[in-house]
Amino acid sequence: MRCSALIFFLLASTAFCQGIEWSFPAPSSHITGLACDYVTVYALDSLDCMVYALHYSTGALQDAVQLPSMEGKAVGLALLGDTLYFAESGTAIVHAMTTGGEPAGTWDYAGSGVSSITGLDAFYWGGDPLLYIIDSATKTIYSIDLPLSTNEPVERITLVDCPVVHDISAPRYADSFPVACNDPVSPVRMYFEPDDYEVLYGNGFVGAVGVAAASEENRFYFSDPGLGEIHRYCMDMGAIGEGTVVPLDHELGITPNPSMGAVDVMFTLAGGERVTVGVFDTAGRAVFTEDREFEAGGCSVVVDGLPSGAYHLRLSGSGWSQTADFAVLR
């Protein structure tokens, strides 16, 4: 496992570190799922059957939406565009509703071998929208093509040495799945492979039930029921999520993010090659494309003229691709 190597690296380095960036009070003591975009953290309250919209840094309450009626309790939370997804505790049922509270469908995956979903997240992987779910009975993570209809779950990874599974997030940071296990040793574990994971570093947290990746790839939020708080955690301060170019082939950054206008997409290339920069809106429509030859070294493309909203960026070349999310606020 990566635990010892990670701790050695953190102790030996002064340029990079990780830990809690800030915390704010949770809106209730029964937050069992989190999701977020660029400016809002959505928290699912399984007791009062509500989804709270909170300011991403202060936790100030912006809105509260009632969940549709169901037999069991709601757990987990995912967001894509203006649609929220959550599961019904003890079942393979996924519900959807808009951020305004309108029901948007119900799907049961019991016939696909799934028995008890406790966590989910939604993400554009390689430009394709996917819903990730985890079955707590087998600790297996599946992906399902969006929009949900008759799409079958595809097995992605079965976790090893994970005591309890509450919630998951999509693999945005180094292709790893953040998993909320509520383990006092490591409330959230970053799984790269079935038996290969990193643990949280630092202190100031007790447990984790809900988890959600932030818009920056190396940061995520998790709910801490022991302290009654929601923490924002950084896996590696100063890396890709800051919008800076790192000296690794193909890694990309976007700055500023969020933006009041144009954004600068920055990336590095070991050698000259043809690269496609594509930007997609929340409906998956291409709103910007640039496809041309780039020279080796630091490269950049300016994207301008986009209306306010959330966007998904895909950078691709010969046999590789990188993705990132950003927002425009006008």
Phi and psi in degrees as a GROMACS rama.xvg file:
@    title "Ramachandran Plot"
@    xaxis  label "Phi"
@    yaxis  label "Psi"
@TYPE xy
-88.8146  -0.778481  ARG-2
-58.6063  -53.0946  CYS-3
-67.0113  -39.1879  SER-4
-65.3973  -38.2999  ALA-5
-65.2136  -45.2646  LEU-6
-64.0272  -40.2632  ILE-7
-61.6294  -42.5463  PHE-8
-63.3098  -41.2441  PHE-9
-67.4386  -37.6395  LEU-10
-71.2467  -31.4328  LEU-11
-85.6185  -14.2078  ALA-12
-110.249  139.429  SER-13
-105.644  -14.5386  THR-14
-82.8146  -25.222  ALA-15
-129.626  145.856  PHE-16
-154.454  174.588  CYS-17
-147.092  159.594  GLN-18
154.453  -172.283  GLY-19
-72.5824  127.803  ILE-20
-86.6226  -43.6851  GLU-21
-161.406  166.448  TRP-22
-139.164  155.273  SER-23
-146.275  157.507  PHE-24
-61.9314  136.951  PRO-25
-73.3218  148.516  ALA-26
-69.8899  -14.8031  PRO-27
-159.091  175.277  SER-28
-94.4227  8.76009  SER-29
-126.095  45.0968  HIS-30
-81.8653  110.624  ILE-31
-112.313  8.25739  THR-32
-165.212  145.328  GLY-33
-132.707  149.015  LEU-34
-149.71  157.028  ALA-35
-155.374  156.203  CYS-36
-116.478  -144.991  ASP-37
-81.7422  -27.0184  TYR-38
-127.802  -2.92643  VAL-39
-134.585  137.091  THR-40
-106.88  125.239  VAL-41
-99.719  128.295  TYR-42
-121.5  125.114  ALA-43
-93.2227  124.763  LEU-44
-102.281  108.069  ASP-45
-74.629  -20.5958  SER-46
-82.6179  -49.6127  LEU-47
-89.9451  -0.0342293  ASP-48
56.1844  51.9087  CYS-49
-131.638  154.803  MET-50
-116.796  122.045  VAL-51
-99.966  134.926  TYR-52
-100.236  120.21  ALA-53
-120.462  147.735  LEU-54
-63.3957  136.242  HIS-55
-62.768  -23.9978  TYR-56
-114.824  -28.1778  SER-57
-101.892  -20.7542  THR-58
78.4135  6.60528  GLY-59
-60.0439  134.369  ALA-60
-70.0315  122.768  LEU-61
-105.167  -30.3508  GLN-62
-165.174  160.098  ASP-63
-140.221  128.568  ALA-64
-123.884  132.593  VAL-65
-75.3827  135.366  GLN-66
-74.9382  149.111  LEU-67
-65.5379  155.672  PRO-68
-68.2124  144.166  SER-69
-154.826  164.552  MET-70
-73.5508  -43.5942  GLU-71
-99.5032  -172.793  GLY-72
-85.5821  152.91  LYS-73
-85.7863  138.881  ALA-74
-139.413  154.82  VAL-75
67.5974  161.11  GLY-76
-159.189  138.147  LEU-77
-137.437  153.333  ALA-78
-136.136  132.414  LEU-79
-144.684  117.627  LEU-80
65.0422  -124.436  GLY-81
-108.107  22.4463  ASP-82
-114.666  130.296  THR-83
-103.723  138.149  LEU-84
-120.107  141.901  TYR-85
-151.808  163.153  PHE-86
-108.155  162.1  ALA-87
-101.189  119.345  GLU-88
-52.5769  133.906  SER-89
79.2966  7.97506  GLY-90
-133.057  178.684  THR-91
-105.002  24.4314  ALA-92
-93.4192  132.318  ILE-93
-114.032  130.722  VAL-94
-109.033  154.277  HIS-95
-134.471  146.194  ALA-96
-151.573  161.03  MET-97
-77.4636  163.161  THR-98
-65.5372  -12.2017  THR-99
-90.9346  -2.32075  GLY-100
99.8537  4.51834  GLY-101
-83.665  128.207  GLU-102
-57.566  140.843  PRO-103
-129.755  14.1077  ALA-104
129.496  160.767  GLY-105
-140.09  136.716  THR-106
-135.841  138.019  TRP-107
-115.122  120.869  ASP-108
-106.004  20.2544  TYR-109
-61.838  -33.5161  ALA-110
-72.731  -6.42275  GLY-111
-102.312  10.4123  SER-112
92.398  1.89451  GLY-113
-89.8201  139.115  VAL-114
-120.24  -37.1446  SER-115
-148.171  97.0369  SER-116
-83.4402  128.701  ILE-117
-119.108  -15.3846  THR-118
-149.627  152.865  GLY-119
-156.849  164.754  LEU-120
-158.543  157.821  ASP-121
-123.663  145.587  ALA-122
-163.236  148.802  PHE-123
-85.2133  109.512  TYR-124
-104.94  112.157  TRP-125
63.4104  28.3571  GLY-126
90.9894  -8.68533  GLY-127
-104.225  130.072  ASP-128
-74.8068  129.276  PRO-129
-129.887  147.499  LEU-130
-105.769  126.698  LEU-131
-101.682  135.036  TYR-132
-131.048  156.589  ILE-133
-127.211  134.522  ILE-134
-93.4531  112.863  ASP-135
-68.195  -22.024  SER-136
-69.1102  -38.9912  ALA-137
-109.635  -7.59423  THR-138
56.7029  39.4255  LYS-139
-106.926  132.252  THR-140
-97.2287  131.63  ILE-141
-118.474  158.638  TYR-142
-119.795  147.396  SER-143
-132.89  131.663  ILE-144
-63.7765  139.057  ASP-145
-104.021  148.947  LEU-146
-73.376  152.886  PRO-147
-68.9552  135.939  LEU-148
-153.81  -103.643  SER-149
-104.636  14.3802  THR-150
-63.8027  135.466  ASN-151
-91.3161  144.701  GLU-152
-65.5151  141.268  PRO-153
-113.044  124.85  VAL-154
-67.1656  130.79  GLU-155
-109.846  -46.7253  ARG-156
-162.394  140.967  ILE-157
-111.032  121.634  THR-158
-77.8538  142.907  LEU-159
-115.264  145.095  VAL-160
60.4283  39.7613  ASP-161
-118.488  106.702  CYS-162
-61.5275  -49.366  PRO-163
-140.237  139.925  VAL-164
-113.918  120.757  VAL-165
-105.046  -53.4494  HIS-166
-146.821  161.447  ASP-167
-135.931  165.02  ILE-168
-127.737  166.161  SER-169
-73.6898  159.324  ALA-170
-79.5661  72.4018  PRO-171
-90.7433  -33.4785  ARG-172
-95.0233  108.768  TYR-173
51.4009  38.1867  ALA-174
57.0494  31.6212  ASP-175
-110.815  152.273  SER-176
-98.6783  115.758  PHE-177
-71.7072  128.603  PRO-178
-124.742  123.047  VAL-179
-84.9049  109.101  ALA-180
-105.668  -9.48896  CYS-181
56.3687  32.9399  ASN-182
-89.5231  127.335  ASP-183
-60.9952  -24.9256  PRO-184
-71.4837  -43.2808  VAL-185
-152.084  98.1419  SER-186
-57.3303  -35.0746  PRO-187
-124.159  134.7  VAL-188
-117.743  138.395  ARG-189
-97.6692  102.475  MET-190
-88.6762  121.287  TYR-191
-95.5637  -38.7622  PHE-192
-137.27  171.428  GLU-193
-51.4363  -39.0749  PRO-194
-120.021  21.4821  ASP-195
-125.148  108.185  ASP-196
-144.456  159.87  TYR-197
-109.783  149.601  GLU-198
-106.461  163.386  VAL-199
-66.6258  147.889  LEU-200
-116.905  134.463  TYR-201
116.23  -160.351  GLY-202
-145.846  -169.543  ASN-203
91.4766  12.0703  GLY-204
-135.396  158.853  PHE-205
-115.902  -49.3025  VAL-206
-154.942  -175.209  GLY-207
-154.294  130.358  ALA-208
-115.354  -42.7301  VAL-209
-110.491  149.309  GLY-210
-147.083  144.171  VAL-211
-151.516  132.818  ALA-212
-69.8025  138.59  ALA-213
-80.6848  175.401  ALA-214
-65.1901  -31.0385  SER-215
-78.7008  135.746  GLU-216
-64.9668  -24.0511  GLU-217
-102.797  18.6558  ASN-218
-131.984  149.43  ARG-219
-150.112  161.71  PHE-220
-105.437  146.823  TYR-221
-144.604  145.538  PHE-222
-87.6904  133.103  SER-223
-115.333  93.6952  ASP-224
-65.324  -26.9295  PRO-225
-65.1881  -37.5799  GLY-226
-99.1297  -9.2539  LEU-227
67.1955  35.09  GLY-228
-131.725  164.502  GLU-229
-115.196  124.16  ILE-230
-103.747  145.986  HIS-231
-106.867  121.372  ARG-232
-115.104  140.107  TYR-233
-112.1  126.892  CYS-234
-77.6288  -27.6656  MET-235
-162.896  88.3268  ASP-236
-61.1538  133.528  MET-237
94.4156  0.737546  GLY-238
-91.1712  -147.255  ALA-239
-56.1584  -37.6382  ILE-240
-60.6442  -19.5041  GLY-241
-80.19  -7.455  GLU-242
83.8847  18.1445  GLY-243
-103.487  153.113  THR-244
-79.5663  130.227  VAL-245
-105.214  152.362  VAL-246
-79.4869  57.8539  PRO-247
-131.696  141.44  LEU-248
-55.5499  131.356  ASP-249
75.6216  -10.855  HIS-250
-62.0441  145.723  GLU-251
-129.858  160.912  LEU-252
-142.405  155.633  GLY-253
-129.068  128.895  ILE-254
-145.29  142.996  THR-255
-75.0735  162.539  PRO-256
-149.897  109.247  ASN-257
-72.4731  162.956  PRO-258
-117.986  150.207  SER-259
-92.6949  -1.85431  MET-260
-165.581  -110.279  GLY-261
-77.8601  153.335  ALA-262
-122.738  148.745  VAL-263
-107.014  114.965  ASP-264
-92.232  118.804  VAL-265
-119.287  140.457  MET-266
-155.634  166.264  PHE-267
-120.62  149.113  THR-268
-130.475  135.127  LEU-269
-72.2892  -30.2196  ALA-270
-146.631  162.619  GLY-271
-65.2267  139.306  GLY-272
-164.139  168.814  GLU-273
-84.3094  129.159  ARG-274
-129.73  140.664  VAL-275
-109.49  126.823  THR-276
-108.065  114.854  VAL-277
-121.639  137.822  GLY-278
-120.612  133.161  VAL-279
-126.286  144.981  PHE-280
-83.9734  -176.456  ASP-281
-69.1381  -15.6239  THR-282
-90.8467  0.712957  ALA-283
85.8249  7.86883  GLY-284
-81.662  137.328  ARG-285
-72.4854  123.929  ALA-286
-113.859  -9.77804  VAL-287
-158.276  135.199  PHE-288
-143.167  133.235  THR-289
-135.245  124.599  GLU-290
-131.731  110.504  ASP-291
-162.74  175.69  ARG-292
-80.0127  136.661  GLU-293
-122.246  148.114  PHE-294
-84.6846  164.424  GLU-295
-64.7109  151.379  ALA-296
106.682  -157.578  GLY-297
-75.6198  130.864  GLY-298
-127.573  156.584  CYS-299
-150.822  151.103  SER-300
-135.656  130.693  VAL-301
-93.4053  127.426  VAL-302
-111.049  120.348  VAL-303
-136.837  165.917  ASP-304
84.6724  9.09783  GLY-305
-83.8875  140.329  LEU-306
-72.663  170.041  PRO-307
-57.453  138.763  SER-308
156.041  178.728  GLY-309
-99.275  143.137  ALA-310
-137.109  152.81  TYR-311
-116.215  129.406  HIS-312
-110.843  138.759  LEU-313
-128.016  124.262  ARG-314
-108.795  124.075  LEU-315
-141.816  146.544  SER-316
-136.239  -150.391  GLY-317
-79.7794  101.221  SER-318
81.8108  13.4761  GLY-319
-150.292  161.201  TRP-320
-157.432  153.11  SER-321
-135.672  147.249  GLN-322
-129.685  158.183  THR-323
-160.138  161.603  ALA-324
-117.899  151.079  ASP-325
-153.025  169.72  PHE-326
-132.776  150.393  ALA-327
-118.74  125.367  VAL-328
-121.88  107.064  LEU-329
